[in-house]
Amino acid sequence: MSRTPATVVTGFLGAGKTTLLRHLLAHADGARLALVINEFGDVGVDKGIVEGCGIESCTPEGVIELANGCICCTVADDFLPAMKTLLDRPDPFDHIVIETSGLALPKPLVQAFRWPEVRARATVSGVVAVIDSPAVAAGRFARDPVNQPHGAPAHDFPLEEVFEDQLRVADMAILNKADLVDAATLARVRSRVEASLPPGAKAVSAARGALPLEVLLGIGAAAEDAIVARPSLHDGAQSHDHDDFESFTVAFAALSDAAALEARVRAAVAEAGVLRIKGFAEVSGRPHRLVIQAAGPRVESYFDRPWGPAEERLGRLVVVGLKGLSRARIERVLRG
């Protein structure tokens, strides 16, 4: 029996993984793709964005959400049942794409494909690490404490550890947002990334994750066979519980001004320890849902789809950051 290929899409918070998924779906060219989407927070923002894209190849039965935790810590409880659900379908998918949380370590996930119940039915075609090129250029993942976000402990470097482990098991690194840096800066980012990739892994540049389907899904690496030989910083650890990070959700009613919310998000993401803000909002008088995305100093907002007739139009923003966030202050900033 042939095995279903799977591609693991990893990358730090805000690197552009969900945008890459939307590009894949829009250019599937008839291929039946299944998605497993993992969220660190308790609100499924990424799944909502993918399902709101209006792409015909994105069907409810082909999208599974694993929220409120990192997939690397819940392989047995969450990931394996999700894979069984997809693999047991009478009309099998051509390819399974797994988007990990931005804080997940991909190695335990790839190792799960060596388990007997998965190994005979699926294989990891490749691990793709999506890289935020401007963030790397700005030193966001540097070991130098001066370059750490406000609030990072001087004795610890959790951002670098996650970033490094995502690169160390990758078959391909996508230098995303390449259009936002100049050629010399992109060359420095490429050098930094390639220094952490396994032998033979490639780095390619892209804007908004726009790469051909065959490049992203056609690696054919059977990565589960090589994963043991790819050391990571967390090898031998008894657990990986993300003690350095936390997440919470801010809810609010309809807004009268989308620009005002974007300004508040810009102020909140500058608060000490905040790494990522994303979510949805209702703007009075507008039938479409407003999507808000923020990572570092960059904030993006756009209207994606009409609200459903029975859908609760409650705005929700997920905040992810370093442990010790001033939740009360951030909530005040976001609510204005």
Secondary structure, DSSP 8 states (H G I E B T S, - for coil): ---EEEEEEE--TTSSHHHHHHHHHHT-TT--EEEEEE-SSSS-HHHHHHHTT--TT--GGGEEEE-SS-GGG-IIIIIHHHHHHHHT-SS--SEEEEE--TT--HHHHHHHTTSHHHHTTEEEEEEEEEEEHHHHHTTTT-SSGGGS-TT--TT--HHHHHHHHHHHT-SEEEEE-GGGS-HHHHHHHHHHHHTTS-TT-EEEE-STT---HHHHH-----GGGTGGGS--TTTT-S----TTEEEEEEEE--BS-HHHHHHHHHHHHTSTTEEEEEEEE-BTT-SEEEEEEEETTEEEEEEEEE--TT----EEEEEEEETT--HHHHHHHHH-
